[in-house]
């Protein structure tokens, strides 16, 4: 277990949720030391650095992430890592740098080629648009997601509709999600 980077990443997450930024960062660094070419261990380090608003560390980690091969059939690619880091920065009191990073992620999403625009990329692209307040574009993006992703797409669409003030659409989508039943992960 001491040599398992995922274990140290999860320990970092636990400390993050408990508000112990120093311990979260130490565990994330341990995970990254065990597997430095893994986007997941980089994500743990980015999350820990964002809490402290450490822009130098974040830029170094994002540069390292950009040099690794993306996996567009998961959330393991630069745009998602930049988006999540921006959201973490905003959540932890660093809105200027956080918003700038979300904008950089949006530029990355918009530069994707058609064969790179998997569900995972389009889903997180919609979240970036939502985060920046472009609700109309975010709703359009969620509407284009495949039916097999119904729960995630409808959930995000309902969230965006509520933020945009479209209570009617948000409530309709909420009822749709409720009708899917409790045996579908994330349905309600």
Rosetta blueprint (number, residue, H / E / L):
1 X L
2 X L
3 X L
4 X L
5 X H
6 X H
7 X H
8 X H
9 X H
10 X H
11 X H
12 X H
13 X H
14 X H
15 X H
16 X H
17 X H
18 X H
19 X L
20 X L
21 X H
22 X H
23 X H
24 X H
25 X H
26 X H
27 X H
28 X H
29 X H
30 X H
31 X H
32 X H
33 X H
34 X H
35 X L
36 X L
37 X L
38 X L
39 X H
40 X H
41 X H
42 X H
43 X H
44 X H
45 X H
46 X H
47 X H
48 X H
49 X H
50 X H
51 X H
52 X L
53 X L
54 X L
55 X H
56 X H
57 X H
58 X H
59 X H
60 X H
61 X H
62 X H
63 X H
64 X H
65 X H
66 X H
67 X L
68 X L
69 X L
70 X L
71 X E
72 X L
73 X L
74 X L
75 X L
76 X E
77 X L
78 X H
79 X H
80 X H
81 X H
82 X H
83 X H
84 X H
85 X H
86 X H
87 X H
88 X H
89 X H
90 X H
91 X H
92 X L
93 X L
94 X L
95 X H
96 X H
97 X H
98 X H
99 X H
100 X H
101 X H
102 X H
103 X H
104 X H
105 X H
106 X H
107 X H
108 X H
109 X H
110 X H
111 X L
112 X L
113 X L
114 X H
115 X H
116 X H
117 X L
118 X L
119 X H
120 X H
121 X H
122 X H
123 X H
124 X H
125 X H
126 X H
127 X H
128 X H
129 X H
130 X H
131 X H
132 X L
133 X L
134 X L
135 X H
136 X H
137 X H
138 X H
139 X H
140 X H
141 X H
142 X H
143 X H
144 X L
145 X L
146 X L
147 X H
148 X H
149 X H
150 X H
151 X H
152 X H
153 X H
154 X H
155 X H
156 X H
157 X H
158 X H
159 X H
160 X H
161 X H
162 X H
163 X H
164 X H
165 X L
166 X L
167 X H
168 X H
169 X H
170 X H
171 X H
172 X H
173 X H
174 X H
175 X H
176 X H
177 X H
178 X H
179 X H
180 X L
181 X L
182 X L
183 X L
184 X L
185 X L
186 X L
187 X L
188 X L
